[in-house]
Amino acid sequence: HAQQKMADAGGSSIRLPLLIDFLLQKTYDDLTRLSELLPRKSDVERKIEIVKFASRTRQRFISQLAVVKWAASAEKVDKCQEIAQQLEQKSLLFVDTADQLSRLSREILPKAKLPNFAVPAAVDVLTTGTYSCLPLCIKEKIIPPTPITSEQTLETLSRLDYLIQQRLVATTVPKPLRKLQVGKM
């Protein structure tokens, strides 16, 4: 019966009241067995068996007392175990980080190289205050183009008008479009 309860408790720890219950059950079982066996033995053998029973039982209760006293400080032991476990985890992380940094320095960093510095461009910027080698695509995206003047607008419209007239003269216009007139509004 006691062994079944211990199997049900499982894990690596047992509650203290359950442990006391096991000890009492074991003592009761031993005492019952002893009471059944003693009537068949001689007086000297009975006394020896009683002393052995008392000694074993006393030893079990002393062990139980030690467990009870230890249980009072078990909370401190649990905290120490938690701290030790956290320190172990930190140590593993530290070792892993050191390994990764070592691998990085052996495998990746030798392949890494700095680009050649643009010394002529830096001298140009520091002496003249401008950078003449700036690609046009960057310049066009950052600096807006200057707006065209009204003279340029009129010149562009007159060239466009001329190109349209040339195209109409050079090609055959479909019948529905012949009746359309384009004029100034």
Secondary structure, 3 states (H helix, E strand, C coil): CHHHHHHHHCCCCCCHHHHHHHHHHHHHHHHHHHHHHHHHCCHHHHHHHHHHHHHHHHHHHHHHHHHHHHHHCHHHHHHHHHHHHHHHHHHHHHHHHHHHHHHHHHHHHHHCCCCCCCHHHHHHHHHHCCCCCCCHHHHHHHCCCCCCCHHHHHHHHHHHHHHHHHHHHHCCCCHHHHCCCCCCC
